[in-house]
Amino acid sequence: MTASDSPDDRIWQLPAQEPTNLIAFWPHDEPPTQTEIVAALGSHLDGEIEIVEEVDPEERGDMPWAVVLGSAIAPRGAVFWTEPARPNADDDPAVHGCGWVVGMETMLDADDPLTNFIEHVRWLAESIPEAPAILDVNATTWHHRQTLNEVFLSDEIEPPASVLWVIHAVSADEEDDNHGTAWLHTHGLWRCGVAEMEMLEVPASHANEAAMLLNRVAALMLEETVPAPGTPYEIGTDLFVTFQPWQTVVPYLDENIPGSASDREETDDNAHTGIRAVICAVEPKGQYKKIWVWPESVVESLASDEAAVYITRRETERQARIAQATWPQLATAFASLGPIAFAEGDERQIAFLLKSGFALSDEPDADREHLWFEVKTFKGDEAEATLINDPLLILTMRRGDQMRIERDAVSDWQVITREQTMHPDDVSELWREVDRIRAREAESS
């Protein structure tokens, strides 16, 4: 990966980091008291908390109480309050009937916003275990109690970095998602001290791959620095993009194109006009008037599975933990298909792939090249598999080599069918797909 140290990098500096707001819903008729919430918050956090300030009643409006608490995970303080719930058509059904909420506003640690965000959500979820859901206001994302318990409160696998933001896709043709163009843009990165990310004029048929690219780039920017405008940035092997301020790109869009100036003027805040970086191709297009456009070649390479985007070391480790934890489900799904899993040519309906890393040298901390293998059979915590591509860096291995891959060495897996590709986060969908394939097979026999 390459980045620039140019003074132009300062164009991505935020005027101020955005605070994070979380809302926990209270499923009781009476509002929670300050005493009980502060006591609960103190009992579910290692180390002491202190009341820094109690907000003056004249400043609280319809809030029965509001208080600023200091703690190890919120050294600059976190504001907690309760207020009546304000029902709205967009509310999740899980919170219908909740008359009160407990809110929290805090500033994330810009050096490690993901860890700090997880700490805050866990703190709130543990302290109010009866809350059916927590609303992440910045990303307009609902976290249900099951997700809170299984993901945020789990000691095994942490949530992905993308929990910090949401991608909105605005299409030019809402009646047909496969035509027209889409404007993809994030909300939630400002609270991490990072510019929000966008892509403009993406063909709707490529929106899924573009969203994946946007997610990966956003995660990289949590660990990297957004390069100066126009500086090529390597996001994968021989895959380069550039970044431009939205003000450089948007003036050349027709007003009917999603993300145009008219779209941004219609908002009543600066959500779409602040510090936002548009991901573009390496070179602008146009013979007379040079215009920055979406990274077409990169997205098309991803769509055709001819390339992959770098992922952070943290995400690599997370993906490996999930892949290894779901190994039994993967092996069982393979076995349940019987001969279907071994079909070739036109009869093939499904393929099981494993990814494993191989050290490039004998050094203890040597980099690894991660390679994909197709499973031929599972045997307990091992699988017999075939290398499906020639390695780029490991010259002693070739496509078609037969290898024994151990569960503890797996860094990812994929199951590919004619309709979709499933990953370790998609175990439930994998089983639904296995059931569909077996049902089709039964009907045709």
N, C-alpha and C positions, 0 to 999 in steps of 0.2 A: 504494500500500500504506500502511496506517496501523497504527501501533503505539502503545502507551501507555507513558508514563514513570512510571506509578503505582508506589508502593512495593510493590504486590502483585506486580510483576514478579519480585521476589526469591523468590517461591514456586518458580520454575523453576531457581534456582541449585543446582547439584550440590554435595553435601558434599565431593566430590573427583572430579576427572576420572579416567575409567577408563583404565588402560594398554592399549595395543594389543599383541596376541600373534600372531606369525606362526610357522608351523612348516614348514620345508623338509625334504622327505624325502630321505634319503641312500641311493642304490641300490647300496651296496657292503657286503661282509661285515664289514670292519673299520671301526670308528668313525673319523670324521675327527679329526685332532689339532687342538689349539688353535692351534698354529703355522701350519698350512696354512689354517685358516679365517680367522685374523686377517690373514694375508698376502693371501688372496684378497679379503677385505673392503677392505683398504687399497688394493689395485690397481684396484678398480672404483669408487672414490669420489674425486672431485676434492678435493684438499687432503689433509692428513694426518689420521690417526686416532691416538688415544693410548689406551693401556691405563690406565684410571682405577683399576681394582681387580681383583684375582683372587680369586674367591670361595673361602673356606676349605673344604678337603676335608670337614670335619665337617658343613658346611651343604649339601653337594651331593647327598647320598644316592647314587643310582646314576648320577649324572652324572660321566663321566670328567673333565670340566673345565667351568668357567663363568667368564666374564669380563665386566667392564663396560667398554665402549668409549665414548670421547667423539669426536664428529665435528661437522662443520658442520651436518648435518641432524638430529643428535641431541645438541644442546648440553647437555641434562640427563643424557645418558648412555643407552646401550642395552645391555641384558644379552643376551649370547649364550651358548649352552650346547649340549652334545650329550647325548643320552640314548637308551636303547633305544626303538624304536618300540613302541607298544602297540596291536597289531591289534585292530580293532573292526568290528562288522558294518556300521557306517555309513561306514567308510573307502571312499574312491574306489578302484575297481579299479586305477587307474594306479599306486597306491603299494603294491599287494600285493607282497610279497617284499622291501620295504625294511626292513632291520633296525634302522636308526638314523635319528634326526632331528637337525636343527640348529634350535634355537629362538631367537627374538628377542622381547624385551619392551621397549617404549619408550613414551614419552608423545608424542602428536602435538601439533604447534603448534596451539593452539586458535584462533589468528587465521586460519589457512589449513590446516585439517586435510586437505583433499583433496590439495593439492600435497605436503604432508609425507608422507601415506600412500603416494602414488605413488612418492615418492623412496625410502621404506623398502622397498617391495615390489621396486622396480627394483634397489636395492642388493643385496638378498638373492638375487634371481633371476639377476643378472649374476655374482655371486660364486660361486654354486653352479649352474653351467649344466647339470649332469647331473641336478639335481633334477627328477623327473617332474611334481611339483605342489607348490604351497604352500597350506597350510590357513590361512585367516584365522579364528582361533579366535573372535573377538568376534562375527563375523557367520555363523559356521559355514559359510563359503563356500570351495569348492575352486577354485583357479586353476591350470588345467593348463598344461603347458609351452607348448602352442600359443598359449593366451591370453596367457601371460606374454610370449612373444616378439612376438606380433602387436599386443597392446594396451598392456601396461605398458612394454615396451621400444621402442615406436614413438615416433619423434620428430614424427609428423604429427598424430595424433589421440589425445587423452588419454582415459582411462576416464571415464564419467559419475560425477557425485557419488554416485549410488546404490550405487557399489561400496563405500561406507563402511558400509552397513547392509544388512540383509535384512528383508523383511516376512514374518512368519508369519501364516498364515490358519488359524484354528481354526473349523471348521464345526459347527453343532449337529446336522447330519444328514450324516454321513460317507458314507452310501450314496447320497445324492442331492444333488449339489452345487447344484442349482437351487432347492432348498427350504430352509427354516429360515433361521437367521441366522449371520453370521460375525463373529468377533473378529479384526480386523487390527491387528497391532502390530509395531513395529520393534525390532531389536536392533542396536546398533552406534553409535548417536548419542551415548551417554554418553562414548565415547572422544573425541568432538569437542567436549566441554564443553556439549552441548545435551541438553535433556530428550528422552527417547524419546517417540514419537508413537503414538497409537492411534485406532481407531474401533470402536465397539461397536454390536451389534444391527443390523449392516448386512445387508439381505436378500442371501442368497447369489447371487441373480440379478444383483446390482449389485456383486459383490465385485471384479471386474476394474476397473471405473471407480473404485471407492473406493480400490483399491490404487494406481492411477495418481495419484489426488489425494493420497494419503498420500506417495508418492514426491516429488511436486512441492512439497508443503508442507515436507517434511523438507529438501529442497535449499534452499528459500527461507530456512529457519531457520538455515542455515549462514552466511548473509549478513545476516540480520535478527535481531531480538530477539523471542522469544516474548512476545506481548502479555499483559497482566494478564488473569486469568480473567474471562470474560464480555465482554471488549472486542472489538467487531466488527473483523475483520481482512479486508481486501480481497485475495483471492487471484486475481481475474480481474475483467474489466469487469462491474460490478454483481453480483459473486459475493462473498459474505461468509460467514465462519465465525467461531466463537469457540473458545476453548480452556478446558478445565476440568481440574483435577487428578483423577486416577482416583478418589481418595477421595470426591469430590463426586458421581460418577456411579454407581459400582459398588454402593453400598448399596441402590440401588433395583432392581437386577437380580435376577430369580429365580435360584436356585442352579443351575438347569439350563441357563442361558444362558451361552454361551462368554464367558469374561472375567469371570465373577462372582467373588465373594470366595472361593468354594470352589476355583476354578481357581487362584487366586493363593496360597492357603494350601498347596496340594499341592507347590509347588516348594521345593527345599531351599536356595534362596538368595533374594536380593532382586531377581531379574531382572524380576519382574512387579509389584513393590511399591515400587520406588524412585521417582525423579522422572520421572513419565510424564504427558504432556499428552494428553487426549482431545479430538479434533476434533469439535465439536458444531455444531448449528444456531445461528443468531443469537439465537433466543429459546427458552426452555424450553417444554415442552408440559404441559398439564394445567390443569384449571379450579380445583381445590382444592390439589393438590400439584404444584408445578412441578418437572418432571424434564427434565434436559438430554438431548437425543437426537441421533442422527447427522444430518449435514447433508443431508437427503433431497433438497431442491430443487436443491442444488448438484450432487450426484451424478447426479440425473436429467437435469439440463441437459447434463452431460458425456456421459451415455449417449446422448442424442439428438443429439449434435454441435451443440447450440445455443449452446455456450459453450466457452471455453478458459481454462486456468489459466495465470497468469503463469509464466514461467521465468526463471531468473537470466541475467544478461548472459553469464556464463561458459558456461552451457549453450547459450545462443543461438549463441554463436560456435562451440562444439563441433559443434552440429547443422548449422550452415552448412558447416563444413569437411567433414563426412561427406557431406552432400547433394551438394556440388560434386565430391567425390572419386568418388562413385558415379554421377555423371551418365552416363558411358558405358554402364554396365549398365542404367540406367533407359531410355535412348534405344534401346538394342539390344532390350530386352524389348518396348518399344512397337512397334518395327519388326517384330519376329518374329511379332506377332499379326496383322499385315496388316489386313484389313477389320474384324476383330473389335474392334480398338481404336477404330473410328469408329462402332460400332453405337449406335443411340439407342432410347429407349422400352423396350418389353418385351424387345427383343433384346440389351439392354445387359448385358454381363457384367463389365466392368472400366472403371475411370476412372483416368487419370493426372493428378495435381495437383502444381503447383509453388507454393512460397511465396516471396515476394520482398518486401523492405522498401523503402518510399518515404519520403524525407525530408519532414518536416513544415514545414521552412523552409530557407532558403539558408545557415544557419549551418553551419560545418564539423562540429560535434558535435551537430547537431540530432537529436531523437528521430525514430524511424521507425515508420510504421504498416505492419505486415506483412500482406499480402493473399494470398489463395489464387486461383490460376488453373487452369483445366483445359486440358491440352495438346491442341492440334489436330495439331501435327506438330513433329518435331525436325529441325533443320538444323545439323549440326555442334554447335557450342557455343552455339546459340541454339534457342529454341522459340517457335513461334507459339501463343498461349494466350488464353483468354477469362476475364475476371474473373467470379468466380462469386457474389460478394456485394457489396453497396454498402458502401464504406468508411465508417467512423465519423467520421474526422477530415479526410480529403482530399476536399474538395468538388468537385474538378475531375474526379473519376473516378466511373464508374457501373458497376453490374452489367451485364455483357454487352460491356464494352469489349474490343476486341482489342488485345493488346499483344505485343511481342517481348521475351521474357525471356532474358537472357544467363546463362550458366552461373555466372559469377563473382558474379552478383547474387542467386543462389538461397540462401535460408536454411533450406529444408526441402523435403521432398516426401512425398507419400502416394500409394499405389496402393490403390484401394478396389474390392473385389469383393463379391459377394453374401454371402460367408462371413466376410470379414475385412478389416482395414485394415493395410497394411504401410508401414514407415518406412525411412529410410536404413540403420538397423541390421539390416534384415530382407532383405537382398539375396538370400540363399540361399532364403528362403521365397518371395520374389517369383518366382524362377525355377521353383520347384516349382509354384506356382500357375499360372504361364504354361503349363507343361507339362500341367497338369490341364485347363485351359481348351481348349487345342489338341486334347487327346485327346477331350474331350467333343464338340468341334466336328466332329472326324473321324468319330466314331461316328454322329452325327446326319445326316451328309451322305451 
